[in-house]
Amino acid sequence: MAISSLLASLSKCSMEAKRSSTVSGVVVAFLLGVLFVSPLINAKSFDFFLLVLMWPGAYCSQSTCCMPTTGPPKNDFFVRGLWTYNSDTGEAVTKCNGTSFDVKQLSSLMDDLHSYWSNIKCPSNNGIGNWKSTWKTYGVCSGMNETAYFETALQLRTRVDPLYLLNKNGILQSSWKLYDISDIESAIAEGIKATPVLRCSKGPWGYFQLYEIYICVDKDGKSIIECPVKPRFTCYRKVLFYPFDNEQPHNISTANPIQMPISVE
């Protein structure tokens, strides 16, 4: 009986040890899973937008550009994108899900999209490919539906109205006059009550020119804020604000063209 009881106790201890080992294994696997998945979850969260506005005159002064198939866009800053960003990583948050793009959802915005979110890249196109790429890269991470995302970007562009702010401060389109980059920054900052980030590109005669304006927006899509993190670009102290001919964009810079690897998508 003593031997039988001893064997039973040993068997019970063995089963408990196995059970404990199994539970421990499950706990370890769970913790490893949390550690592995957490960075992925964080990588797909954003806490502010970057509104990117492009000056088409700069693009056309250095790259071949073409009239959109939908007709002339406005002689104004274009929306390049409303990018979802994470302030902790300082990186864009992209392609969060596979929500499809449906151009029909933008029917009420078409006039403004053709005017202010036009694609002047050659060959001539209707801009839909550009909008689709923007939606599938950034829009799907915004927490908005497709219509709201594009409408928000267009409304922000109207609120900022950088061309008005520049003109108000005597900064006008010119193929020869140079402006202090600090004056351009101040003119925009005064209007939006926050500091913009300016991107320049190489323009005619080796001068730098104003190319893009980056403005940070709270994740609510409404409040313009100081940038938690800022992209870094090189600008000279004096830059051109090169003219844009919206009626004949393909004719700009036909003399002495300077080719640069810049995309408007």
N, C-alpha and C positions, 0 to 999 in steps of 0.2 A: 504493500500500500504506500509505503514511504517513497519507494522508487517511482511508483505510478504518479504520486502527487508531485514529486520533483520534476518528472518529465512534463506533466501538465503545466507546471509553473514556467518551465523553460519555454514551452511552446507559446504560452500566453505572452511572455516577455518578447519573444521573437516577433510575434504578430504586432505587438505594440510598437516595437522598434521600426518595423516595416511601415506601419501606419504613420508614425512620426516622420520617417524619412520621406514618405510620399507627400505629406502635408508641407514639410520643409521645402521639398522640390517645387511644389506648386507656388509657395510664397516667393521663392527665389525667382521662378519664371515670371511671376506677376510683376515683381519689382523691376526685373530686367526689361520687361515689356513697357512699363511706365517710363523708365529711363530712356528707352529707345524711341518711344512715341512722342514724349514731351517736346523734344526739339522740333519734331515735324509739326506738332500743333502750333507751337510758338512761331514757326517759320511762316505759317499761313494766317497770322493775325496782323492787322495793320492798325496804326493809331493816328495817322494823318495822311492827307493827300498832298501831292505836288501838282499844282496846276501849271502846265507848261504851255507858254504862248510863244509862237514862232513868228519872226518878221520875214515875210516872203521875199522882200527885196534882197535880203542877205542870201537867201537860198538861190535866187535867180542870178545873182551877181557872180556866182561861182560854180553853178551846176546848170545843166540844160533843164529848163522847165517848160511845161506845155499848158495851154489853155484847157481846163477841164471840159469834158463833153457836155456838162450841164450849163456851161456859160461862164462869164467872168465872175470871179469871187469879188469880195469887197477889197478895197485898198486899205487894209487894216491888218492888225495882228490876227493870226489864225490860232485856233486851239490845236495843239499837237497832242495833248493828252491830259487826263486827270489820273495821275498815277498813285496807286496805293503803296504806302511806305511804312516801315517799322522803325521807330526811333532808336530802339535798342541795338538792332543790327546795322542800321544805316543803309539798309538795302530795300529794294522794291519787293513787294509781296505780289506774286503773279500766279496765274493759272490755278486758282483755288478749287475750281470744279469744272465740270464739262458742260455747263449751261450753254445751250446753242444760241446763235445770233439769228434774229429775225428782223430783217430790214423793215417789215411792215409795222413793227412797233415804233418806228421813228417817223411815221408818215406826217404827224403834226409838227415835226421839227425840220422838215426837209429844206425849207427856205433858208433857215438860219444855218443849217449844216452846210449847204452849198455855198453860203456867203462867208462863213467864219470857221468852218472845219473842212475846207476844201483840200484836195490833193493835187498839187501842181507838178507832181513828178511825171516824167515822160515814160511811156506814151500817154496821151490824153486818156483820162479815165473819169468815172463818175464818183469816185471817193468811197464807194461801198466796201471795197476790199480793206481800205484803211480803217474804217469804222469797225468792221468785223474783227480785225486783228487787235484793235484797242480793247474792244469788249471782251474778247476771249483771253486777253492777257491781264488786264487790270479791272475791267468792269465787273467780272464775275467775283472779284474779291471785295467789292465795294459795299456789299450789303444792300444794294439798291436793285430794282428791276432795270431792264434795259432802257426804257423810256426815261426814267428818273435819272439814271446815270448821265446820259447825254444832255438832258435838259439842265442838270445841275452844272455841268462843265460850261455850257453855253451861257447860263445865267451869271456864273462867276466871271467869265470873260467880259460880259457887259458891265458888271459892277466895277471891275478893275479899270477897264477902258484905257489901256496904256497909251494909245495914240493920242487921246485927248490930253492926258497928263503931260506927255512930252511936248506936244504943241503949245499947251498952256504955259510951259516954261521955256518957250523959244527954241525947242529942239525939233527941227523940221527936217524932212527928207532932203538929202543933198548928196550929190555924187562927188563933192569935193570938200565940203566943210567938215572939220573935225570937232568933236564934242568931248568934254571931260567925262569919263565914265562915272565919276563921282556925282556929276550933275544929273546924269541919267538916273542913277540909283536914287538920288535925293528926290527927284521929281516924282518917281513912282512911290517911294516910301511915304512921302507927304500925303499922297492921295489915298493909299490903302492902310496907313498907320501901322505898317510892318516893313521889315527890310526884305527886299527882293534879292534873288540871286541872278546875276547876269551872266549869260554865256556869249562869248564872242567867237567869230570865225575869221579866217583870212579873207580879206576882200580885195578889191582892185588896188593895183599899184603897191601891193605888199602891206597895206594898212589893215588893221583889225577893224571889224564892224560889229555892231549889235546884231545878234542872231536870235537869241531866245531869252525869255524872262521866266524865272521859276518862282512861284509864290506858294507858300505853305498854307494849307487849309485844314481846320480841325476835321476829325472823322465824321462830324455831323454834316459836312458838306456845305456849311454856311459861314462859319466864322474864320476870317483870315487871321493867321497867327504868326508869331515869330517862328522861324524854322527850328525844330528840335535838333536836326542835323542838316548840314548843307552840302550839296554837291560842290565840288571844287573845279573851277574853270580858270583859264588864263585869258586876261584881257589887258591890253595896253591902256595907259592912262588916257590917251586920246584915241577916239574911235569914230568911224563913219556911221551914219544912219542912212544907208543907201536906199535910193528910191525904188518903189515898186510900181510897175505899169500893169495894172490888172486887166487892161483891155488887150495888151499884146505881151504877155509874160515871156513868150519864147524869143522875143527880140532883144531882151535885156542881156547885156554882156556878150553880144555877138562879136564885139571887138575886144581883142586881148582877153579871152576867157581864162578863168583860173579854175581848174577842176579840183574839187575837194570831195572826200568820201563822206558826204553828209546825207542822211536819209530823212525823209519827212514822214516816214511810217513809224 
